[in-house]
Amino acid sequence: MKRTKILICGATGFIGRNTVEYFSESDDYEVIAVYNVRPPFEYKNVRWVQANLTDPDSVKRILGHIDVVVQAAATTSGSKDIVNRPHIHVTDNALMNSIIFRAAHEVGVKHILFFSCTVMYQSSKKLLAEADFDANIDIHPRYFGVGWTKVYIEKMCEFYSRLGETKYTAIRHSNIYGPHDKYDLDRSHVFGATISKVMQAKDEIVVWGSGEEARDLLYITDLMFFLDKAIKNQKEPFSLFNVGYGKAIKIKDLVALIVKESKKSLSIRHDLSQPTIPTSLALNCGKAEQELGWVKSTTLEDGIRKTLKWYKANITKS
């Protein structure tokens, strides 16, 4: 049986590395992983290629004879950069995706899966479906640049899906966490930062802000399950899907839960002078469930335990 050639862009990043490991375990796929500056890692059944994804010639070179592209390459970081350097999430991301989509159209790639996010959604106490994004309502000021960039790239997916044979999946995923995430306080998202703070603390953990904001947190393996389902089951030339846990947890409660699961005795102090983004949302993922047959399988408690176990084995020892 001919294996599907799957190219994973951003393969040395958090989501990209997990994608490489997940699909390399399957006999259905031939995995080609893309790296640029960060060196590749050793893993079975993976072929590595180097490319600058903002260079059209490099992109066209690596896309030849590829069936599926998982586009996990992006300039990303945590709330510190979103507050202080929001421009870094705009230009490179818009450029590289435009180049990848054009090249994929020209060489005839069968399917592209693009990781969007949820920053375009307005804060809400109800579960948000894909259609609940209203472009006539302002995106949160701190998410303005990255939010509209993601919406633009989603529309580019839809645009190219109408021009040729390439199928597109735009994935509005919630906050993803798990092995290989960023665990330094300058670049990490809230989950990775909290894990690092808890594991490094001796007596006290300091939380930025009041902790009243709430986040939808999905374990990385459940996102991998979604990719597999979308590749195999998506029928439409373009589809946009929410992919999340379907429930929000307040940051202050998340911190308390991680402290509890760590089995450490720590006090929690809130630093109200540090940057925070006071929004809350959770995703309605009914479309992915109904059209693709995707369902999450990891509870937040189990995901925290798995992540702490990985952290102790890989970060504490390094």
Residue pairs with C-beta under 8 A, 6 or more apart in sequence:
3 27
3 28
3 29
3 30
4 28
4 29
4 30
4 67
4 68
4 231
5 29
5 30
5 32
5 65
5 66
5 67
5 68
6 23
6 29
6 30
6 31
6 32
6 66
6 67
6 68
6 69
6 70
6 231
7 32
7 33
7 34
7 62
7 63
7 66
7 68
7 69
7 70
8 16
8 19
8 20
8 23
8 31
8 32
8 33
8 34
8 69
8 70
8 72
9 16
9 34
9 53
9 69
9 70
9 71
9 72
9 73
9 100
10 16
10 34
10 71
10 72
10 73
10 74
11 17
11 19
11 20
11 33
11 34
11 35
11 40
11 48
11 72
12 33
12 35
12 38
12 39
12 40
12 41
13 38
13 72
13 73
13 74
13 76
14 176
14 180
14 181
14 182
14 220
15 72
15 115
15 176
15 220
15 223
16 33
16 70
16 72
16 73
17 41
17 180
18 178
18 179
18 180
18 220
18 221
18 223
18 224
19 70
19 72
19 224
19 227
20 31
20 33
20 43
20 46
21 43
22 221
22 224
22 227
22 228
23 29
23 31
23 227
24 31
24 43
24 44
24 45
24 46
25 45
30 47
31 45
31 46
31 47
32 46
32 47
32 48
32 49
32 62
32 66
33 40
33 46
33 47
33 48
33 49
34 48
34 49
34 50
34 51
34 53
34 62
34 73
35 48
35 49
35 50
36 50
36 51
36 52
36 53
40 48
49 62
51 58
51 59
51 61
51 62
52 58
53 59
53 73
53 96
53 99
53 100
54 92
54 95
54 96
54 99
55 99
56 99
56 102
56 103
59 96
59 99
59 100
59 103
60 103
60 106
60 107
63 69
63 100
63 103
63 104
63 107
63 109
64 107
66 107
66 109
67 109
67 110
67 111
68 109
68 110
68 111
68 112
68 113
68 231
69 100
69 104
69 109
69 111
69 112
69 113
70 113
70 227
71 97
71 100
71 112
71 113
71 114
71 115
72 115
73 96
74 89
74 93
74 96
74 115
75 88
75 89
75 92
75 93
76 89
77 88
77 89
77 182
77 186
77 187
78 182
78 186
78 187
78 188
78 189
78 190
78 192
78 193
79 189
79 190
79 208
79 275
79 276
79 277
80 186
80 187
80 275
81 88
81 89
81 187
82 89
82 142
82 143
82 146
82 277
83 142
83 275
83 277
84 275
86 142
86 144
86 145
86 146
87 145
89 145
89 146
89 149
90 145
90 146
90 149
93 146
93 149
93 153
94 149
94 152
94 153
97 114
97 153
97 156
98 153
98 156
100 112
101 112
101 156
101 157
101 160
102 160
104 112
104 160
104 166
105 160
105 163
105 164
105 166
108 164
108 165
108 166
109 166
110 165
110 166
110 167
111 166
111 167
111 168
111 169
111 231
111 234
112 157
112 166
112 167
112 168
112 169
113 168
113 169
113 171
113 227
113 230
113 231
114 153
114 154
114 157
114 168
114 169
114 170
114 171
115 171
115 173
116 150
116 153
116 154
116 170
116 171
116 172
116 173
116 240
117 146
117 150
117 172
117 173
118 128
118 172
118 173
118 174
118 216
118 242
118 244
118 281
118 283
119 139
119 140
119 143
119 146
119 147
119 150
120 133
120 139
120 143
120 147
120 148
120 150
120 151
120 172
121 128
121 132
121 133
121 172
121 281
122 133
122 134
122 137
122 139
122 140
122 281
123 140
123 278
123 279
123 280
123 281
124 132
124 280
124 281
125 280
127 246
127 282
127 283
127 284
128 242
128 281
128 282
128 283
128 284
129 242
129 284
129 286
129 287
130 172
130 240
130 241
130 242
130 287
132 284
133 151
135 151
138 144
139 147
139 148
140 147
140 277
140 279
142 277
143 277
143 279
153 170
154 170
154 240
157 168
157 169
157 170
157 238
158 168
158 170
158 238
158 240
160 166
160 168
161 167
161 168
161 237
161 238
162 237
162 238
167 234
167 236
167 237
167 238
168 237
168 238
168 239
169 230
169 234
169 238
169 239
169 241
170 238
170 239
170 240
170 241
171 226
171 230
171 241
171 243
172 240
172 241
172 242
172 243
172 283
173 218
173 223
173 242
173 243
173 244
174 215
174 216
174 217
174 218
174 242
174 243
174 244
174 245
174 282
174 283
175 189
175 190
175 191
175 215
175 216
175 217
175 218
176 217
176 218
176 219
176 220
176 223
177 189
177 191
177 192
177 217
177 218
177 219
177 220
177 303
177 307
178 219
178 220
178 221
178 303
178 306
178 307
178 310
179 220
179 306
179 307
179 310
179 314
180 220
181 188
181 189
181 191
181 192
181 195
181 220
181 307
182 188
182 189
182 192
183 192
183 193
183 195
183 196
183 311
183 315
184 196
185 193
185 196
185 197
188 196
190 215
190 251
190 254
191 215
191 217
191 254
191 307
194 205
194 207
194 251
194 254
194 255
194 258
195 258
195 307
195 308
195 311
196 315
197 205
197 206
197 207
198 205
198 255
198 258
198 259
198 262
198 264
198 266
199 262
199 308
199 311
199 312
199 315
199 316
201 264
201 266
203 266
203 267
204 266
204 267
204 268
204 269
205 255
205 259
205 266
205 267
205 268
205 269
206 269
206 270
206 271
207 251
207 252
207 255
207 268
207 269
207 270
207 271
208 270
208 271
208 274
208 275
208 276
209 251
209 270
209 271
209 272
209 274
209 275
209 276
209 278
210 252
210 270
210 272
210 276
210 278
211 250
211 251
211 252
211 253
211 255
211 270
212 250
212 251
212 252
212 278
213 250
213 251
213 276
213 277
213 278
213 279
213 280
214 248
214 249
214 250
214 251
214 280
214 281
214 282
215 248
215 249
215 251
215 254
215 280
215 281
216 244
216 245
216 246
216 247
216 248
216 281
216 282
216 283
217 245
217 249
217 254
217 300
217 303
218 243
218 244
218 245
218 296
219 296
219 298
219 300
219 302
219 303
219 306
219 307
221 297
221 298
222 243
222 296
222 297
222 298
223 243
225 294
225 296
225 297
226 241
226 243
226 288
226 292
226 294
229 288
229 292
229 293
229 294
230 239
230 241
230 292
230 294
233 291
233 292
233 293
234 291
234 292
235 291
239 291
241 285
241 287
241 288
241 291
241 292
242 283
242 284
242 285
242 287
242 288
243 283
243 285
243 288
243 294
244 282
244 283
244 285
245 282
245 283
245 296
245 300
246 282
246 283
246 284
246 285
246 296
247 282
248 280
248 281
248 282
249 257
249 300
250 280
252 268
252 270
255 268
256 268
257 300
257 301
257 304
258 304
258 308
259 266
259 268
261 301
261 304
261 305
261 308
262 308
285 294
285 296
288 294
289 295
298 306
